[in-house]
């Protein structure tokens, strides 16, 4: 392992020297004429170039060997480059190349290598290589002795040097062998980095793998160095094979990182999700592009590929600073403090010397002796405040930590040590967490004396639940929640809990702290985890002391306990009475609505039925009279008969709409049915589609994405009505050709049904009103505004909910959630 920072200092100096030499060599191209393409020392045409280069437009074959210029053989590439510098721009030159199919000639005009060319080619190499090298050194310096740090350093140096050395690989060729070693090392280092990412130990039996990769790397470097000058054409085939090796290693590394990402804890996923996506884009996409180009036989300039690889170090840096990847935040804080402190001390001492020099002969006697002593005292005096200021600055701007961990621990320790009341301890813990990490939710489950840990909000976990045994002891430790490991774990996961801390004193369990993600969305850093562990240990001791004090008070104050019990009983009775009163108010409201609807239905249905019968009679009589006259009637009379028939149709449609509104009002207000049974949602969707087939056939494509879901306990008739209303809206929303997508899946004890359409969508300001009764976005006469209100009411009666996800121009998606096991009685929404 690379644990000696002195070795890192030597490597930094060596890499800096190599980079400087290659940078100086590369700047010799700027502003000078050149051939329009680039050559390696072995006269092989380098597979790099820009679209406007004359060599690229003249179709100079990549990978071929230059044998003659204007009929004269070529000896040294360096001489040819310097000779081209003396030519006039635009001069045509005839080059002869050796290819597998024989010699080919190309006439290429001399062109000028501009600053834009330098930035587009060498600038990409320089920035990309420097970023990788700096990232490798920073991680290895701040986190020495870890496999991931060593792998990051080796890969950063290998890939960075491969790009940096390429700056001088087309003229002076000073570090050709180093370039071969770097190119050979990069694939193996990338594989090891993937196996140890983000901070994992090497897998078991990794010695054989490392030995194999070492042998492959050594053979790769030896063949590259020996074939380069001795057999250039064979070397070009080897170079193409090495690109395939590098691409395969990149794909394998991407797969390994994504495999670990899928198995990581939710908190771990948050910390590495940006790096996982960056790995796929930075390494996976260039690898696929290179393999596809080779398979298709299309020449692809390799200088295009490093443009994407820069994304990987940027993503790693982002994850380190925002999500505390590799747990580097304390190290970075310490490093920044030392840097700022050193600069401040140096600046102060230089200022003191300057002040003394300015005074000159007027310097008081003995000042030269007392000056350094007083300066040292001043430095000692500002160390503590400067350290706190720098740490606060770094925590706030780099790690989004808006609190001082030491001051927080000190304050809460005083509070917990002075409190003997459990509620005060709970309040202090909740207040401390809200002011620091701000988790949502934040649950503190305490023993209730009946073998259960219970939170003030009602969340309960059995004291012997396996989720508690999963937290190691003694003392407090922070672990990620395994959602499906036990009933308690599933209940906590349903509440949004991600981390749990068992509050133990020796072997006794005093409580369980269960918290969700940060409100800010950031991952928990090492500062936060240390705070949680310290707070857990001190809270456990405080709760134990409070329990002991409560036991003493119970022995000496039974009367107070009885009064408290009676008060508690009265409070519960009051709450029960209040709840009963609210339930009666809701029931009375629904009963009034039912009576109103029943009256409306009775008063309207009879006239509507009479109107329907009369209108049918009028329409039939008008049509019959028109047919009897059969064109013999006066035109004006015939026109009146036609208008009479049309008006009869209009009256019939109006009466039908009035009847439909009455039926929907009755469905909306009727008493809920509690008959529930396991229901096949897929069959319900298919039934609704079959009924609506005539409305969407030949113009709307139905896309089904049904998952493997359990059958929730609900009322099948009500759910069928919900699906019918949603699908009717979706069919009516799609004008002309379009599609409707149905998706089902299960998650956290509930079943979800998504109904999406390709219609115009719903404006954001209308999204909150679509479930209101009588609200509709359709034209007058096209809808009653009750379909979604009824669907919302029916879903709520079955213990679920329905949400709208929509954006104007992108269609609408209604998401129905139904619990697999709903509560016994679902209260009506008022």
N, C-alpha and C positions, 0 to 999 in steps of 0.2 A: 504494500500500500504506500501511496505517496503521502507520508505523514510529516516529512521534514520540510519546513517552509524555506530552509536555506536552498534546497534543491529547486523549489519553485522560483526563488530569486534568480538562480542561475539560468533556468529555462526562460524566464521573462527576458533577461538580458540577451540570451542567444536568439530568441525569436524576434526580439526588437531589432537586433543587428541584421538578421536575414531579411526582415521586412524592409528595413531602410535601404539595403543594397538593391533589392528587387524593385523598390519604388523608384530609386534614382535611375536604374537601367530602363524602366518603363517610360519615364518622362522623356527619354531621348527620342521617342517616336513623334512627339507632339510638334506640329508645324512643318514636318519634313515629308518629302515625297516617299511613297512606298509602293510595293508591287500590286496592291489591291487584294492581297491575301497574305497569310502568315505561314511560315515554315518552322518545323522543328529542326534541331541540330542535325538529324539524320535525313534532312531534305524531304520529309513527309509533310504533305499539306495538312496543316492543323484543321480539325473540324470545328473551327470557330469563324465567325464573320458576321457582318452586318448587311442588311438587304441592299444598301446603296453602294457597297463596295464593287469596284469594277471586276474583281476576280469572281465575286458571287454572281454578277450578271453575265459574265462570260462563261459560267458553268465550269469553273476550275474544279476538277473532281477531288472531293475530300478523301484523304487517306492515300492518295497516289503519291509517287516519289518524283520530285523534279530532277531531270537528268540533263537538261540543256537550256540555255538562254540565248536566243538568236543563233542557234546552231552551235554554241560554245558550251562544252561541259562545265558543270558546276562543281567546285571543289569544297569551299567553305560557305556556309550560309551567312556567317557574319560579314564576309567580304561582299557577298551579293547584296546584303542589306545596305552596307555603306556605299556600294557602287550605285544603288538605286537612289540614294539620297542626292547624288550629283545630277540625276536626270531631270529634264523639264516635265512638269505636270502635263499630262495629256499625250505623252510620247507612247506610241504603241510598241509593245515588246512581245516577241513570240517565245512562248515557253513550251517545252516538250516534257510530258509527264509519262511515267511508266505505270500502267494500270494492269489489272489481271487480263484484260482483253487486248493488250498491246499498247504501243506508244500512241499518244494523242497530242495534238498541238492546239494551243489556245493563244489568241492574240489578246493581250490585256493592256489597257491604258494605265500609265502611271498616274496615281492620284495622291492627293495630300492627306496625311493623317492629322485630322483636326482635333481640337480640344473636345468637341462633341463626341468624336470617335473614341477618344481616351475615356471619357466619362461612361459612355455606353458599354464599353468592353472592360477595360482595366478598372474603371471605377466600381463596377459591380463586383469584380473579383476582390478588390481592396476592402470595400465595406463589408461584404459577406464574410471574407476570411477574418478580418479584424474582429467582427462581432462574435464569431465562434471562438476565437482564441481568448478574447477577454472574458467571455462567459465561462469557459473552462477554467481559467486561472482564478476567477472570483469564487466560483463554487468550491474549487479545491483548497483555496486559501481559507475560506470561512468555515468549511466543513471537512477538515482533513480526516483521513483514516476511514472513510466510508466507501463501500464499493461503488455506489452511484457517483460519488464525487470523483473517484479515480477514473471511472468510465467516462464521465463528462469531460474531464481534463484530457484524456487520451483522444477521445473523439473530436473535441474542440480543436486540439492541436493538429490532429491528422487532417481533418477537413479544412481547417483554417490555413495550415501551411500548404496544402495542395492548391488552394486558390491563390495564396499570397506569392508562392514561388512561381506560379504561372505568369506573374507580372514580368519576370525576367527570362521566361522560357522561350522567347522568340528572337532574342538578339545575343545576349552575352552567354546564356546557358550556364550560369555559375553553379546552380544547385539542382542539376538534373537528377542526380541520385537521390537527393532529399525529397524531390517531388515524387519519385517512384516509391520510396518508403512510405510517404504520407498517403499516397493513393492506395497502397496495399493495406495499410493499417486501418483506414476509415471504415470499411465494411465490418470487420471483426469488432472494432470498438463500438460501432452502432448497435450490433447485436448484444454485446455485453451491457450497454447502456439500457437497452430495452428490457433485459432480464432483471436489472437492478432498479429500474425506475419505479417510483420517484425516490425512494430511500429504502429499498429492500435489500436483505442480505443475498449473497449469491446462492442459487439453488443447490440442493444436494447433488453430490457427484459432479460438481461443476469443474473439477480439476481436469477431467478427460476432455470436456468441451473447450476449456481454455487452452489445453495442449494442442488440440486439433486446430483451433483457430490460429494459434501461434505458428504451427507448421505451415498452414495455408498462407498466412501472411508472409512468412519468410520465403517460401517458394515463389509467391507472387512478386515480391520485391526483387529477388535474384533474377528471375526470368525477365522482368521489366528492364533491369539495368543491363543485363548481358545481351538481350536481343535488340536493344534500342539502336546501337551503332553497328552491330555485327550483321543483323538481318532485318533491315527496316521494314520490308514488306511483311515478313512473318511477325514482326513486332506490331504492325498495324492490326493484324488479325487478333493478336493477343490483347491489344488495347480494347478492341470491340468486345472480346470475351470478358475483359475486366469490367467493362461498363455493364454487361449483363449480370455479372457477379454482384456489383454494387447495387444495381436495381433490385435484384432478388433479395439481397440483405435488407434493403430499405423496406420492401414489402413485408418481409418476415418480421422486422422490428415493429412496423406499424401494426401488424396483426397481434403481436405479443402485448403491446401497450394497450390495444383496445380490449384484448381478452382480460387483462388485469383490470381495466376500467369497468368492465361489465360486472366483475366480481367484487369490486371495491364497495366499501360502506358509502352511504349517502354523503357523509361529510367528505370522505376521500374523493368521491366523484366531483364534488364542487371544487375541490382544490386542483384537480388535474384535468377537468373537462376542456379547458382552453388549450392545454398542452396536447391533449389527445387529438383534438381537431387540427391544431397546428402541425402535429406529426403527420397526419394523413395528407394535408395539403403540401407541407414542405418536402416530404420524402416520398409519400405514396404516389402523388400525382406526377412528379418528374420521372419516377421509375416507370409508371405506366406509359407515359409519353415516349420515353426512350425505347422501351420494349416494343411499343406499337410501331414506332418509326423503323426500327430494325426489321421487324416482321414484314412491314410493307415495302422495305427497300428504299425509303425516303430519307435523303440526307438531312439530318437535323443538327444544326449548330449546337454544340454542347454548352456554349456560353449563355444559352437561354435558360438552362436548367437551374443554375445557382440563384436566379432571381427569386424563385419560390422558397429555396432552403433558408433564406434569411428569416422567414416567418418563425422557424423553430426557436432560435434563441430569443426572439422578441416575445413569443408566447411563454417561454420558461421564465423570462424576466418579469413579465406581467403576473404570472402565477406566484412567483416568489414575493413580489411586492404587495399584491392584493390578497392572495389566499394563503400566504405563509407556506408555500411549497418548500420542502426540505427543512422546515423549521429553522430558517435563517434569521428571523427577526431579532432575537437578542444579540446575535453575532453582528448583524448589520448595525444595530444601535450602538454596540460597543465600538465598532470600527469607526463609525461616523463621529462618535464622541472623541475618540483618540485623535482623529484627524483634525477636528475643529479645535480641540484643546492644544494640539501641537502648533497649529497655525496661530492661535491666539497668543500662546506663550512666546513664540518666535517673534511675532509682530510687536508684542509689548517690550521684549528685550531690545529689539532693534530700535524702537522708539526711544527707549531709555538711553541707549548709546548715542542716538542722534541728538537728544536733548543735552546730554553731557558734552558732546562735541560742540554744540552751539554755544554753550556757556563758556567754554574754553578756559582762559586764565581766571575768569570770575568764579570758577567752580569752588564752592566752600571747602575748607580744609577738612579732610577725613571723609569727604563724600565718596571718593573712589573705594573706600573700605566699607562704608555703610550702604552704599547703593545696591550692590548685589544681594546683601542680606535683607534689605527692605523689600526688594523686588520678589525674593523668595517667599517672604511672609505674605505679600499681596497675592501671589499665585496660589498659595495654600488656602487663603481666605476665599478665593473665587472658584475653587474646584467644585465644591458641592452645589452652589447655585447654578454654575455653568453646566454641570452634568445633568441636573434636573431639567434645565431649559432645553438642552440639546435632545435629551431623551423624549421629552414631551413633543418637541418639534418633529422628530423622526417618527414617533408613534402616530402622530396625527396625520402627517402628510404621506407617509409611506404605507402604514399598516392600518389606517382608519381606526386606530385605538384612541378613543377620546378620554382616557382616564389614566391616572398614575397608579400602576399596580401596587407599589409599595405603600403609597398613602392610603389607598383603598383598603388594603389588608389591615393596616394599622388602625384605621377608623372603625372598621367593622369588628375588629378584635376587642376594642374597648367597649363597644356596644354589647357584644355577646357576653363578654366577661362580667358586665355589670347587670345583666338581666337574668331574672329567675322566672319570668313568665313566658310560657310557650308561645302565646300569640305575639308578644313583642319580638321574640326571636324570629318567628315566621315573617313578621312584618319587616324586620331588619334585613333578613336574607332576601326577601322579595325586592325591597328598596335598593339594596346593593346590586343585585343582578340587573334591575331595571336601569340603574345609572351607569352600568358598565357594559356588559355584553348585550343587554336588552333582548333576551330570547322570547320567542313566541311559539308555543305557550311556555309558561313557567309554572310547574306544578311541584308542590312539596307535600308528599304523602307521609303521614305520621300514623303510628299505631293508634287504633281506636279501642283497644282492650278486648276485641272480639276476634283476634286472629287476622285482622285486615289492616292494611295501610290505606289511608283515605286522605284525599285532598279536600280543602275547603269548598271546592266547586263540585264535589261529588264523585270524582274519579277514585276508584278503589282497585287495589291489587291484593290478592291473598298473600299473607306473610310467608307462606311456604311455596310461593310460585317460583318456578325455575329461573325466571328472569332475574331474581335477586341472587340466586346462587351463581349466576354468570358473572357477577361483579366481584373481582378478587378482593380479598382483604388480608390482614386487618388494615384499618385506615381507609380513607376515601380514595377512590380511583375512578377516573372518567372512562367510560366505555361507550361504544356505539350500540344502539338498540338493534337487536336482531328481531325484525318485525314478526316473524311467524313462529318463534321458538316456543311460545306458551300463550295461554289465554291472557295473562297479564300483559305480555309483550304486544299482543295484537290490540288490546284495548289502548295501551299507551301509543302505539303507532297510529291508531285511528284518530287520536287526539293531536297528532302532529309531532310527537316526541322523537328526537333524534339521538340525544345523549342522556345517560343516566349516571347518577352518582349515589352509591349506597353510603349512608351516614352511619358509620360503625364506631363503637368504642369497644376495643378489644374484640370480642366475638358477638357483642350485643348489637342488634340493629335498632337504631333510633329513628330512622326515617329513610325516605328515598327522594332525591332531587331529580326530577325529570324535566328536561328543557328541550325546546325545539330550535330551529335555525335562528340566527340573528335577525333582528328586524331590518338591519342594513343590507342583508343578503350576503355579507362577507363570511368567509369560513372562520372557524375557531382557530386562533393562533396559539403559539406556545404560551404567550402572556395570559390568554384567556383560560387555557387548560390549567396552568399553575394556580390562577385565581380560584377556579372551581375546586381544585384539590384542597387548597388551603381553607377555603370557605367551608367545604364539606367536613374537614377534620374539626374545625372550630365549632361549626354548627352542631355536630354530633355531641361534642363535650357539653356545649351549652344546653342542648336538649336533655342530655342525661342529668345535668344539674337541676334543670327545671322540673324534670320528673321526680327527682329525689325531694326537692322542696315541696312539690305538690303532694307527695305522699305524706310528708310531715304535717302539712297543713290539713290533710284529710283526717289524720289521727287526732288533731287538736281542735278541729273546727267542723264537726259533723253538722252542726246547725246551719252553718253557712252553706254547706253542701246541699242540705235539704232545701233551703231557700232557693239556691241556684237551680236545683232540679225542678222545683215548682215554677220558677220563672221561665225555665226552658219549656216546661209543659204548656204554660200559658201562651208562650210565643208560638209554639207549634200549633196550638189550638187556633190562635188568631190567624196564623198563616193558612190553616185548613179552611176556616170560615171565609177568609178573603178569597181563597181559590174557589170555594164552592159558590160564593156570590158571583165571581167572574164567570164561572161556568153557567150559572143560571141566567146571567145577563146575555151570554152568547146564545144559549138555547132559546131564550125568549126572542132574541133578534132573528134567529133562523126560523122560529115558528111564525113570527110576524111576516117574514118574507115568504114563507110557504103559503100562508093564508092569502097574502096579496096575490101571489102568482096563481093560486087556485082560483081566486075570484076573477082574475084577468082571463085565465084560460076558459072559465065557464061563460063569462060575459062576451068573450070575443069569438070563441069557437062556434057558438050557435049562429051568430050573424054571418060569420065567415062561411059556414056550411050553407046557409040560405043563399048567400051571394054566389057561391060556387054553383049551386043548383040553378039559380036564376040565370046566371051568365051562360051556363052551358045551354040552357033552353033558348036564350036569345041568340047565341052563336049558331046553334043548330037550325033555328027558324030562319035566320038571315041567309045561311048557306043554302038551305033547302029552297027558299024563295028565289034566290039568284039562279039556282040550277033549273027551277021550273020555268022561269022566264026565258032562259037560254038565249039571251041576246035580243029578245023582242021588246025588252023594257026600254023606257026612256033613259038616255045616258045619265041624266042628272039623278034619276031614281036608282039606277045601277050603282052610281058612285056613292050614294047614301047607304045602299046595302053593304058595299065594300067597307065603308068607314064604320058601319055598325058592327060588322064582323071583327074588324081590327080592334075596335074599342072593347069588344067582348073579350078578346084575347088578353088585352092589357089588364082588364079587370080581373080575369082569371089568374094572371101572374101575380098581381098585387095581393089577391086573396091567399094564394099559395104562400107568398112571402110572409104575410101576417101569421099564417098558421105555423110556418117554420119558426118564426121568432117566439111564438108562444111555447112550442115544444122545447126550444133551447132554453128559454127562461125556466121552464119546469125542470129540465135536466140540471140546470145550474143550482137551483135552490132546493132540490129534493134531499131528503135525509140520506146520509151516507150508508152504504151497504158494507157490513163488516165480514161478509162471507169471503174468506181468503183460502187459496189453495196454491200449490206449486204450479206456476204458469209458464208455458212455453212461449217466450216472447217472439221467437223467430216465426212460429206459426201465426201469431197475431199480426205481425207485419205482413206476412204473405197473404193473409186473408184480406187485409185492408187494400193491398195492391191489386188483388184480384177484383175487388169491388170497384176500384177506380180505373181498371184497365181501359175502359172505353174512353176515358178523358185524356190519357197520356199515350195511348198506343200510336206508334209510327212517328212520334215526335220527341219523346223523352226516353232516354236510356237509364235503366235502373241498375245501379252498381251496388252489389251486396258485399259487405266485408264482415261476415258473421264470425264472432269469436266463440271459443269454447266456454260458455257461461253456465252457471247454475240456474235453476228455475226459482225465481223469487216467489215468496208467498204474497199474493195480491189477489184482487178481484178481477177475474179474466174479462168480464164484460166491460168494466170501467176502463181497463187498460186498452181493450180493443177500440173503445170510443176515443181514447187519447190518440192512438196511432192513426185512426181515421181522420181526426181533426188535423193532426200535424201533416199527414200526407196530402190531404185535400189542399191545405195552404201551400205546400211545396209545389203541387201540380199547377195550382193557379198562379203561383209566382213565376213559373218558367213560361215565358212567352216565346212561341216558336220552338225551335230545336234546343235541346239542353239535356241535362242529366240530373238525377237525384241519387245521392249516395247514402246507404244505410250501413252503419257500423255499430257493432255490439262488442262489449268487453266487460270484464269484471275487475274490480280493484277495491281493496280495503273493505271487504264485506258488503259491497254494493254492486249492482249490475247497471251498466250505462248503455243507453241507446241514443245514437246520434242520427238525426235526420237532416241532411244537407241538400240544398238546392243551388242551382246555378243562376238563380234569378237576380234581380237588381239589388237585393239586400235591404237592410233597414238602417236608417240614419241613426247615429249615436243618441241624438236627443229624443228619439222615439223609442229606444230600446227598453227603457224602464216602464213604458206605458202599454206595451203590447199585451200584457196579461190583465189589463183592466177591463171589466165588463163594458160592452158597447163601444170600445175603442177599435177602430179599424183604419187601415191605410188604403183600403180598396175604394173604388169609385162608388158613388151613391147607388144603392140598389144591388151592389155586388156582394155585400157581406153584412152580417149583423154585429160583428164585434164580440161574439160570445164564444167562438170556437176555441181560442187560446185560453180564455178565462175558464171555460169548462175543463179543458185539459189540465190547467194548473190546479184547479180544485180537486180533480180526480186523482192526480198524482200525489197531492198533499194528503189526501185521505188514505192513501196506501203507504204513507210514511216516507215518501220521496220528495223530490223537487225537480224543477225544470228550469233550465237556463237558456238564454239566447246569446249566441256568438255571431256577430255580423259586422260587416263593413260595407258602405255603399259601393256598389259595383262588383262586389265579390261574393254575392249570395248570402244566404242565412243558414245557420246551423242551430238546431234546437237539441239540447242535451238533456235527456230524461234519466234521472238517477232513482233507482228503486232498491231499497235494502233487501238483502236476501232473507233476513229475519226481521220484519218490521216490529215496532212496539205493539203491545196488545191493543192499545187504544190511541189513536192519533187525534189530538184535539183539533177542532175546527179553527181555521184562521178567521179572526174577526175582521 
